[in-house]
Amino acid sequence: MDNFILPAYVGFNNEHYLPDMRGEQIEKAKYELKSLGFKTEVIVAPYDEANTPLTVTKMFPRAFTKVKEGRTIKLTMAGKEENLVIPNLLNMSLRNALLMITRMGMSLDTTIHEYDNDVKSDHVTFQVPREGKTVKSSTKIILGVSKGSPPDYYIVPDLVNLSIDRGKDLIHKSGLRVGKIEYEYQPQLLNNTIIDQSMTPGLRVSFPASINLIITNDRIIEE
């Protein structure tokens, strides 16, 4: 009967059920796990406003897992918001740039791919914020990434019946540009669907022209 009345955290044969440390202050979590005979390893995550700094957000093995004493429990801790100086990422490979951003505790906002004669493919062409600027660690970085030298010609993609987001993505990947967007009331069609484009699909052009689009809208827009 003793097996059923012992506290939930205590096991036999030098094993214990891991208490749930998520949401606890890191020092308290380390102390409680140490008192049960475990070692701890702390992994600092980038600052996130959704989490309280210096508290545990994840743990491995998971809470309530039965684990032998002496094992190392990995605790992911929410990082603090700090002032950081933006490094120079220009001409760095995208992989190395992302590694540097992660090590600093920052995160990526988006990447913008573009042709560039002077920068190797998959290397950084521009960055926002710029090098040397002091920002909060919650700031997200925008990177331009080279697609290498531009082609001799660009092929206009077929965009009709695609969503506006998918259409924009295809335009950017083709090396062309998104032009003027107009909306047309079409309640019988799916909202935000491309129903017409200004350039013929399959057309070859020698420069990165802009493609104008007409998009469906399920409500009348008053002018």
C-alpha positions as CSV (number, residue, x, y, z in Angstrom):
1,M,0.0,0.0,0.0
2,D,3.0,2.3,0.5
3,N,3.3,2.6,-3.3
4,F,-0.1,4.3,-3.5
5,I,0.3,6.8,-0.6
6,L,3.7,8.2,-1.3
7,P,3.8,11.7,-2.7
8,A,3.5,11.9,-6.4
9,Y,7.0,13.2,-6.9
10,V,8.8,10.4,-5.1
11,G,9.6,7.0,-6.6
12,F,11.5,3.9,-5.7
13,N,14.9,2.5,-6.8
14,N,16.3,6.1,-6.9
15,E,13.7,7.2,-9.4
16,H,11.5,10.2,-9.2
17,Y,8.5,11.7,-11.1
18,L,9.7,15.1,-12.4
19,P,7.7,18.0,-10.9
20,D,6.4,20.5,-13.5
21,M,8.8,23.4,-13.3
22,R,7.2,25.4,-16.2
23,G,6.4,28.9,-15.1
24,E,8.7,28.7,-12.1
25,Q,11.7,31.0,-11.5
26,I,14.8,29.3,-12.8
27,E,16.7,29.4,-9.5
28,K,13.7,27.8,-7.7
29,A,13.4,25.1,-10.4
30,K,17.1,24.3,-10.2
31,Y,17.0,24.1,-6.4
32,E,13.9,21.7,-6.3
33,L,15.4,19.4,-9.0
34,K,18.8,19.3,-7.2
35,S,17.0,18.4,-3.9
36,L,15.6,15.3,-5.8
37,G,19.0,14.3,-7.0
38,F,19.0,15.7,-10.5
39,K,21.5,17.9,-12.4
40,T,20.3,20.8,-14.5
41,E,21.3,22.4,-17.7
42,V,19.8,25.8,-18.6
43,I,19.1,26.9,-22.2
44,V,18.4,30.6,-22.6
45,A,15.7,31.3,-25.2
46,P,15.4,34.7,-27.0
47,Y,13.3,37.3,-25.3
48,D,9.6,36.9,-25.9
49,E,7.0,39.2,-24.4
50,A,4.7,36.3,-24.0
51,N,7.0,34.8,-21.3
52,T,8.2,36.2,-18.0
53,P,12.0,36.6,-18.1
54,L,14.0,34.1,-16.0
55,T,11.2,31.6,-15.8
56,V,11.1,28.1,-17.2
57,T,9.2,27.7,-20.4
58,K,10.2,24.1,-21.4
59,M,11.8,21.1,-19.7
60,F,13.2,17.8,-21.0
61,P,12.4,15.1,-20.0
62,R,8.8,16.2,-19.7
63,A,7.1,16.9,-16.4
64,F,5.8,13.8,-14.6
65,T,8.2,11.5,-16.4
66,K,9.8,9.0,-14.1
67,V,13.6,9.6,-14.1
68,K,16.6,8.1,-12.3
69,E,18.6,10.3,-9.9
70,G,21.7,11.9,-11.4
71,R,20.2,12.6,-14.8
72,T,20.6,16.0,-16.3
73,I,17.3,17.9,-16.7
74,K,17.3,20.5,-19.5
75,L,15.4,23.7,-18.6
76,T,14.6,26.3,-21.2
77,M,14.6,29.8,-19.6
78,A,12.9,32.9,-21.0
79,G,15.6,35.5,-21.8
80,K,15.6,39.0,-20.6
81,E,15.1,42.0,-22.9
82,E,18.5,43.6,-23.3
83,N,20.2,46.3,-25.4
84,L,22.2,44.8,-28.3
85,V,24.4,46.2,-31.0
86,I,23.5,45.0,-34.4
87,P,26.5,43.2,-36.1
88,N,27.5,43.4,-39.7
89,L,25.8,40.6,-41.6
90,L,26.5,41.8,-45.1
91,N,28.0,39.3,-47.5
92,M,27.6,36.6,-44.8
93,S,25.9,33.3,-45.8
94,L,22.3,33.2,-44.7
95,R,23.0,30.2,-42.6
96,N,25.8,31.9,-40.7
97,A,23.8,35.1,-40.3
98,L,20.9,33.2,-38.8
99,L,23.3,31.4,-36.4
100,M,24.7,34.7,-35.3
101,I,21.3,36.2,-34.8
102,T,20.2,33.2,-32.7
103,R,23.3,33.3,-30.5
104,M,22.6,37.0,-29.8
105,G,19.1,36.1,-28.6
106,M,17.4,37.8,-31.5
107,S,15.1,36.5,-34.1
108,L,14.4,36.9,-37.9
109,D,11.5,38.9,-39.1
110,T,11.6,38.0,-42.8
111,T,14.0,37.4,-45.8
112,I,13.7,39.2,-49.1
113,H,15.3,37.4,-52.0
114,E,16.6,39.5,-54.9
115,Y,19.1,39.2,-57.8
116,D,22.5,40.8,-57.1
117,N,25.5,40.8,-59.4
118,D,27.9,41.7,-56.5
119,V,26.8,39.2,-53.8
120,K,27.0,35.4,-54.0
121,S,23.8,33.4,-54.0
122,D,22.3,32.8,-50.5
123,H,24.4,35.5,-49.0
124,V,23.1,38.7,-47.3
125,T,22.7,41.8,-49.5
126,F,21.2,44.2,-46.9
127,Q,20.0,44.2,-43.3
128,V,17.5,46.1,-41.2
129,P,18.4,47.4,-38.6
130,R,21.8,48.5,-40.0
131,E,25.1,47.5,-38.5
132,G,26.1,49.3,-35.3
133,K,22.6,50.3,-34.3
134,T,21.6,49.6,-30.6
135,V,18.3,47.9,-30.3
136,K,16.2,45.9,-27.8
137,S,16.7,42.1,-28.0
138,S,13.0,41.8,-29.0
139,T,13.8,43.6,-32.3
140,K,13.4,41.3,-35.3
141,I,15.8,41.5,-38.2
142,I,15.0,41.8,-41.9
143,L,17.5,40.3,-44.3
144,G,18.0,40.7,-48.0
145,V,19.3,37.5,-49.6
146,S,21.0,37.3,-53.0
147,K,19.7,35.0,-55.7
148,G,22.9,35.5,-57.6
149,S,23.2,37.3,-61.0
150,P,20.0,38.1,-62.7
151,P,18.9,35.9,-65.6
152,D,18.9,37.0,-69.3
153,Y,15.2,37.2,-69.2
154,Y,12.2,36.8,-66.8
155,I,9.2,34.6,-67.4
156,V,5.8,35.9,-66.4
157,P,4.0,33.3,-64.1
158,D,0.4,32.3,-64.5
159,L,-1.4,33.9,-61.5
160,V,-5.1,33.7,-62.2
161,N,-7.1,31.7,-59.6
162,L,-4.3,31.9,-57.1
163,S,-4.6,33.6,-53.7
164,I,-3.0,37.0,-53.5
165,D,-0.3,35.7,-51.1
166,R,0.6,32.8,-53.4
167,G,0.6,35.1,-56.4
168,K,2.9,37.7,-54.8
169,D,5.3,34.8,-53.8
170,L,5.4,33.6,-57.4
171,I,6.0,37.1,-58.7
172,H,8.9,37.6,-56.3
173,K,10.4,34.2,-57.1
174,S,10.3,34.9,-60.9
175,G,12.3,38.1,-60.3
176,L,9.5,40.4,-61.3
177,R,7.6,42.9,-59.2
178,V,4.1,43.3,-57.8
179,G,2.5,46.3,-59.4
180,K,-0.9,48.0,-58.8
181,I,-3.5,45.9,-57.0
182,E,-7.2,46.6,-57.7
183,Y,-10.3,44.9,-56.1
184,E,-13.4,43.8,-57.9
185,Y,-16.6,42.8,-56.3
186,Q,-17.2,39.1,-57.0
187,P,-19.3,37.6,-54.1
188,Q,-19.5,34.2,-55.9
189,L,-15.8,33.8,-55.9
190,L,-13.3,33.1,-53.1
191,N,-12.2,36.4,-51.5
192,N,-8.7,37.7,-52.3
193,T,-8.3,35.5,-55.4
194,I,-6.5,36.8,-58.5
195,I,-8.9,37.0,-61.5
196,D,-6.7,39.0,-63.9
197,Q,-3.1,40.1,-64.5
198,S,-1.6,42.8,-66.7
199,M,1.0,40.6,-68.3
200,T,0.5,37.4,-70.3
201,P,1.6,34.2,-68.6
202,G,4.7,32.7,-70.2
203,L,5.8,36.0,-71.7
204,R,9.6,36.6,-71.6
205,V,10.7,40.1,-70.6
206,S,14.3,41.4,-70.4
207,F,13.8,43.5,-67.2
208,P,12.1,43.1,-63.8
209,A,8.7,44.5,-64.9
210,S,5.8,45.1,-62.6
211,I,2.6,42.9,-62.9
212,N,-0.7,44.6,-62.0
213,L,-3.4,42.4,-60.4
214,I,-7.1,42.4,-60.1
215,I,-8.3,40.7,-56.9
216,T,-11.8,39.5,-55.8
217,N,-13.6,41.1,-53.0
218,D,-16.8,39.9,-51.3
219,R,-18.0,43.4,-50.5
220,I,-18.6,46.6,-52.4
221,I,-15.9,49.2,-51.9
222,E,-17.3,52.7,-51.9
223,E,-15.2,55.3,-53.7
